[in-house]
């Protein structure tokens, strides 16, 4: 905090989903109270991004997590009014191994959660490198694909009244 930031972006994911919507909000409030500034977290950013796309209710979710964390992600989105139609947890054995998940595996996971009954796909897990792949997937899937890092950056910008469009990372940063 010695650099006196105006805003803090949390670069972590699973903990921000723990305890559903209430748990997420309590965590953000606690961090804001300790930091003395506003905080953007991936859970809230993902929820806000989905809302920005309109009347989305049915989602597919890709996570790097084990089943216990997947249950927390499912609970969070359910608390927010979304139905998680399908969820693929990649069961990465460690945080370091999350970073080693390649684009082919991420593509396959997106295809596994997609379907005519899914209105948008959400990827959680900030260590998964999916920002550019999600932007490409929007094109070939024909629906919103929300990568948590893109959503977090987008929501932090918008919360700080920065509305500049950013190309190369999908419709969220470009159009919303």
Buried (B, 14 or more C-beta within 10 A) or exposed (E): EEEEEEEBBBEEBBBBBBBBBEBBBEBBEEBEEEEEEBBBBBBBBBBBBBBBBEEBEBBBBBBBBBEEBBBBBBBBBEBBEBEBBBBBBBEBEEEEEBEEBEEEBBBEBBBEBBEEEBBBBBBBBBBBBBBBBBBEBBEEBEBBBBBBBBBBBBBBBBBEEEEEEBEEBBBBBEEB
